């Protein structure tokens, strides 16, 4: 128990308690914040790590539980308009973390969210059961009126794909 005498003692006790609580909050919050940090990648770095780079539209999303039943993932299907790198295909399916199954939604801070009909340029790498985005959300560029925004400024789809293929040729 803390015994105080008068207002001065009460103020000191409040300060000690405030410092203690602030310290505890830093210890609790900091590890979570550190885990959520991502190293920003340039377009060129993303391109070099890619096995496939395509421009297309989201035509389907299917969410499911992983084999262990501990996490939800979503398989995103794109109708491909342009293949800049990798094997040509009419459709490409890639996997992102998170999604919704039976009314239960799982989100992650590093996974993007897409909508059916959305136009994208995606940078994918092979691995596991499905291709995945390079650099998580950094490997997907939303296209609005033929242009993408983000790392590297505002570029046309053609300029983005040119930068990506040039980076891969120069590696």
N, C-alpha and C positions, 0 to 999 in steps of 0.2 A: 504494500500500500504506500502511496505517496502522501505524506503529510506536508502541508504548506502553511505558511503564516502570512495572511494578507494577500493583496492583489499581486505583489511582486513575486511571491512564491508560486502562485497560480500561473502567472505568465511564463515563468521558467519551466514549469511542468508541461505546459502546452507546447512550448518550443521544443522540448526534448521529445515529446510525443510526435510532433509534426516531422521532425528530422528522422525519427525512427520509421514512421509510415512512409515518408518519401524514399528513404533508403530501401525499404522492403519493396516498394513499387518498382524501383529501378531494377532490383534483382529479378523480379517476376516478369516485367515487361521486356527487358533488354534481350533475353534469349529468343523470344518470339520475333522481335523486330529484326534481329540479326538473321534468323532463318528465312525471313521473307525477302531479304535483299537479293537482287540479281545484278550481275555485272552487265552494264550496257554494252551491246555489241553493235558494230558498224554494219552497214549493208554488206560490205565486202567480207567481213568476218562470218556473217551469217551465210553468205553465198558459198564461201570456201568449205564450210562444214556441211553443205547440203548435198544430198544424193539426187534430189529431184526439186525442180522449181517450176510451179505451174500457176497459171492465171485461170480462174473459173468462177462458177457460182455454186453456192451451197444448195444442194437439192434434197438432202436428207440428213437427219441427225438421229442416232439411236443410242440411248443411254442404257447401261447395264451395270450390275455389280461385278467386281473382279472375282477371280476364282475363290479367294479366301472369304469373300463377303464382307470385306473391311473397307472398301472404297468404291466409289462410282466413277465410271469413265464414260466418255461419249465418243462414238465413232462418227466422224463428219464425212459426208460424201460430197465431192465437188464434181460438177460437170465441167470438164476441162475445155477451155477455149484456146489456150496457148501453152505449149510445153517448151520452156527455155532450156532446161537441163533434165536429163533422165529419159527413161523410156516413154514413148508416146502412149497415151491411153485416153479413152473417151471419158472415163471416170477415175477418180483417185479417192481412196478412203484413208483418212488419218485419224489418230486417236489423241484426244485431249483429256486431262484430268477433270473430274467434276461432271455434273449433270443432275438429272432428276429421274428417280425410279419410284413408282407407287406413291407419289406425293412427297417423297423425301428428297431434298436437294442438298448436294454437296458442292461447295465452291472452293476454289483455291485462289490464292493471290497471284499466281503466276500463269494461270490458264485463261485464255481469252473466251469470250462468249460470242457465238454466231447466231444468225437467224437464217431460216430458209429463204433463198432468193438473194442473199447478200453476195456481193461480188468481192473476190479476194485475190491476192497474190500470196502464195504460201511457199515457204522454204522448208523442205522435209528431209529427214534422214531416216534410213532404214534401221530397224532394230525391233526385236520382240515380235509380237503377233501383227503389229500394224506400224506403218510409218508414223513419225511424230514430228511436231514442229521443232525446228532448230531454235534454241534459246527460248522455249516456251512461247509466251505471247509475242516475243520479238520476231518470231518467224512468220507472222501473219500480218499482212497489210490490207486494210479495207480500202476498196476502190469506190470513189464517189465522182461521178461525171468524168471517168477516164483518168483520174489522178489519185495518187496516194499521198498521205501526209505522215510525218514522223521523222525518224532518223534520216538525215540527209535532206530535209526540207520537203517541199511539195514537188513531186515528180509525176510525170505521166507514167502510165504502165510501161510503155516502151522504154522510157529512160531508166526506170527501175530495173527492168529485165536486162537492158544493155549494161548497166553498172554491175549487175550480178554476174553475167556471163564474162565480162571483161576481167573481173576479179578472179574468177576461176581459171581463165586462160593465163593470167599473169602469176599464178601461184607457183 
